[in-house]
Amino acid sequence: MRWMTATGLALALAACANRVNLPAPNTAQARFEPQQGTVQVVVSGLAPASAAELLGPDGSRYPAAAVTLLSGPHIVYNPPPAVGFSIGGIGFSGCCSGFGSGIGVGVPVGGPMPAEVSDQYVSSAVIPVPADYGHHWSSYRVQVQIGSRALLLPAPPPAVG
């Protein structure tokens, strides 16, 4: 019994650990990644992002190589509840020996229930930064194309260190 409880707990924790934390609906975030020397943009909206670029103070443009779709509109279902029926027995024969048998049947009741409903597209882009970004980052802007509209974000500050 302890083994089954420990296994169930481990599987539940693994499922929680693999869950991706998506941004809030209709938001955009830009952050500086110092190891790669890039700005990463994550956008959640009713339409997918199609392009992203860093706009310099002199009008120069530094485009992302690609925009990746991380998640689209979806519905996640929980399995339906089930009712089970089982028969079992245990008996003893001789000294200190035992045997047992059992049979079980599970029947689903009802249909699956929605656990999560999302109408959002979540997109990500990585933009390489120019050499002077560390000194002039506050003069830069991030522009993301979402459907037919352009969204402007302030450039994220470089990492201190």
Secondary structure, 3 states (H helix, E strand, C coil): CHHHHHHHHHHHHHHHHCCCCCCCCCEEEEEEECCCCEEEEEEEECCCEEEEEEECCCCCEEECCCEEEEECCEEEEECCCEEEEEEEEEEEECCCEEEEEEEEEEEECCCCEEEEEECCEEEEEEEECCCCHHHHHHHCEEEEEECCEEEEEECCCCCCC
